[in-house]
Amino acid sequence: MEASQSTDQRVDPEGDRDQPHRHADGRLRSVAIEGVEYEPVARLSDHRGSLMEILNLQHPFWREPIVHGEFVTTRPGRIKGWGIHKHSTDRYFVAAGKMRVVLFEGRVDSSTHRHFGQYQFTEESPGMLRIPAGVWHANQNWGDVDAVFVNFPPSLIRTMRRTSTGSTPAQTLRDTIRGQSPAAPELARLTL
């Protein structure tokens, strides 16, 4: 039987089929972590350059106040994370470069506790991402130029949370890579 005719290909090891990420009408399904919001942003381009709307206070994404903004770059091949904010939400507008944001649900009382989320941003697919308090996050630049995003947290409380072992997020990432972190079994599945 030709490969194109086979619908029940046997593989080893067996795995669960990925859930469709879009509804039949093309709309994106809800994200895997409670409270995380992803919004694609349209880039309007012509021979003169491009334009993207980064702020529209009538859009539900901006329902919380804008207190200040942070312009953030990540160098090519670098990772910033794991980090978490106990009391503050991050609202990213990813504008340039190639950036992957990996999320891990740390809120014990959440219906999505211990779930992962992963979002890819490029020049062709910029977007906005809301990361609620209590969700671990790491940003990776997988491109050749700086990745750029602007963060609009709704609060000036910006303390980074240490892990339960007392280590910093950078130590946790190193320990995770080495397989020594309490979260290592789950986090090591992701190749940052």
C-alpha positions as CSV (number, residue, x, y, z in Angstrom):
1,M,0.0,0.0,0.0
2,E,1.3,3.4,-0.9
3,A,2.1,5.8,2.0
4,S,-0.5,8.3,0.7
5,Q,-3.2,5.7,0.9
6,S,-2.4,4.6,4.5
7,T,-4.4,6.4,7.2
8,D,-3.4,4.1,10.1
9,Q,0.4,4.3,10.0
10,R,1.9,2.3,12.9
11,V,4.6,4.0,14.9
12,D,6.7,3.2,17.9
13,P,6.4,4.6,20.5
14,E,2.7,5.3,20.1
15,G,1.6,8.9,21.0
16,D,-1.5,10.9,21.5
17,R,-2.7,12.8,18.4
18,D,-2.4,16.6,18.8
19,Q,-5.7,18.4,19.2
20,P,-6.6,20.7,16.3
21,H,-5.6,24.3,17.0
22,R,-8.4,25.8,14.9
23,H,-12.1,25.4,14.8
24,A,-13.7,24.3,11.5
25,D,-14.4,28.0,10.6
26,G,-10.7,28.8,11.0
27,R,-10.9,30.6,14.4
28,L,-8.1,29.6,16.9
29,R,-9.1,27.4,19.7
30,S,-8.6,28.6,23.3
31,V,-5.1,28.4,24.7
32,A,-3.9,25.7,27.0
33,I,-3.3,27.9,30.1
34,E,-6.2,29.6,31.9
35,G,-6.0,33.4,31.6
36,V,-3.3,33.5,28.8
37,E,-4.4,35.5,25.8
38,Y,-2.8,35.5,22.4
39,E,-3.8,38.1,19.8
40,P,-2.3,38.2,16.3
41,V,-1.4,41.7,15.1
42,A,-1.8,42.7,11.4
43,R,1.3,44.2,9.8
44,L,0.3,46.6,6.9
45,S,3.3,46.8,4.5
46,D,4.1,48.5,1.2
47,H,7.1,49.8,-0.6
48,R,7.6,52.6,2.0
49,G,7.7,50.3,5.1
50,S,5.1,48.9,7.5
51,L,2.6,49.9,10.2
52,M,1.2,47.9,13.2
53,E,-1.3,49.0,15.7
54,I,0.2,48.3,19.1
55,L,-2.4,49.9,21.4
56,N,-6.2,50.3,21.1
57,L,-7.8,50.9,24.5
58,Q,-11.1,49.7,23.2
59,H,-9.7,46.2,22.6
60,P,-10.4,43.8,25.5
61,F,-6.7,42.9,25.7
62,W,-6.1,46.3,27.3
63,R,-8.9,46.1,29.9
64,E,-6.4,46.5,32.7
65,P,-4.7,49.9,33.2
66,I,-1.4,50.8,31.4
67,V,0.9,51.9,34.2
68,H,4.2,51.9,32.3
69,G,6.0,50.2,29.4
70,E,9.2,48.2,29.1
71,F,11.2,48.0,25.8
72,V,13.0,44.6,25.9
73,T,15.5,43.0,23.6
74,T,16.8,39.4,23.6
75,R,20.0,38.7,21.7
76,P,20.2,36.0,19.0
77,G,20.4,32.5,20.5
78,R,19.7,33.7,24.1
79,I,17.0,32.8,26.6
80,K,15.5,35.0,29.2
81,G,13.7,32.9,31.8
82,W,12.4,31.1,33.7
83,G,10.6,34.0,35.5
84,I,7.4,34.4,37.3
85,H,5.5,37.3,38.8
86,K,3.3,36.6,41.8
87,H,1.2,39.8,41.7
88,S,1.6,41.2,38.2
89,T,0.5,40.4,34.7
90,D,2.8,40.7,31.7
91,R,1.4,42.0,28.4
92,Y,3.8,41.5,25.6
93,F,3.7,43.2,22.2
94,V,6.2,41.2,20.2
95,A,7.3,43.5,17.4
96,A,10.5,42.3,15.7
97,G,12.7,39.3,15.4
98,K,12.0,35.6,16.0
99,M,10.9,34.9,19.6
100,R,9.4,31.8,21.2
101,V,7.6,32.2,24.6
102,V,7.2,29.1,26.6
103,L,4.8,29.1,29.5
104,F,4.3,26.7,32.5
105,E,1.2,27.0,34.6
106,G,2.4,27.3,38.2
107,R,-0.9,28.3,39.9
108,V,-1.9,25.3,42.0
109,D,-5.6,26.2,42.1
110,S,-5.8,26.7,38.3
111,S,-7.8,24.3,36.1
112,T,-4.7,24.1,33.9
113,H,-2.1,23.6,36.6
114,R,1.2,22.1,35.3
115,H,0.1,22.7,31.6
116,F,2.5,24.1,29.1
117,G,1.9,26.8,26.4
118,Q,4.2,27.8,23.6
119,Y,3.9,30.8,21.2
120,Q,6.1,31.6,18.2
121,F,6.5,35.2,16.9
122,T,8.3,36.4,13.8
123,E,8.4,39.5,11.6
124,E,5.6,37.9,9.5
125,S,3.5,36.9,12.6
126,P,3.8,39.6,15.3
127,G,1.3,39.5,18.2
128,M,0.3,40.3,21.7
129,L,0.5,37.8,24.6
130,R,-1.0,38.2,28.1
131,I,0.7,36.2,30.8
132,P,-1.2,36.2,34.1
133,A,0.5,36.3,37.5
134,G,1.6,32.9,38.6
135,V,2.6,31.6,35.2
136,W,6.3,30.8,34.6
137,H,7.6,32.1,31.3
138,A,10.8,32.0,29.3
139,N,11.6,33.9,26.1
140,Q,14.0,32.5,23.4
141,N,15.4,34.3,20.5
142,W,15.8,31.7,17.7
143,G,16.7,34.2,15.0
144,D,19.8,36.0,13.8
145,V,18.9,39.5,15.0
146,D,17.7,40.9,18.3
147,A,14.1,40.0,19.2
148,V,12.1,43.0,20.4
149,F,9.0,43.2,22.5
150,V,7.4,45.9,24.6
151,N,5.8,44.8,27.9
152,F,2.9,46.8,29.4
153,P,2.4,45.4,32.9
154,P,-0.7,46.9,34.7
155,S,1.2,47.3,37.9
156,L,4.5,48.7,39.1
157,I,5.0,45.7,41.4
158,R,7.6,43.8,39.4
159,T,9.3,41.4,41.8
160,M,10.6,38.2,40.3
161,R,9.6,35.1,42.3
162,R,12.2,32.6,43.4
163,T,11.5,28.9,43.1
164,S,10.5,26.8,46.0
165,T,14.1,25.7,46.4
166,G,15.1,29.4,46.9
167,S,16.9,29.6,43.6
168,T,16.6,32.4,41.1
169,P,14.9,31.9,37.7
170,A,18.3,31.8,36.0
171,Q,19.5,29.1,38.4
172,T,16.3,27.2,37.9
173,L,16.8,27.2,34.1
174,R,20.4,26.0,34.5
175,D,19.2,23.3,36.9
176,T,16.4,22.3,34.6
177,I,18.8,21.9,31.7
178,R,21.0,19.7,34.0
179,G,17.9,17.8,35.2
180,Q,18.3,19.0,38.8
181,S,15.2,21.2,39.2
182,P,12.1,19.9,40.9
183,A,10.3,20.9,37.7
184,A,12.9,19.3,35.5
185,P,10.9,16.3,34.3
186,E,8.2,18.6,32.9
187,L,10.4,21.4,31.8
188,A,13.1,19.3,30.3
189,R,10.6,18.1,27.6
190,L,10.9,21.5,26.0
191,T,14.0,22.3,24.1
192,L,14.7,25.9,24.7
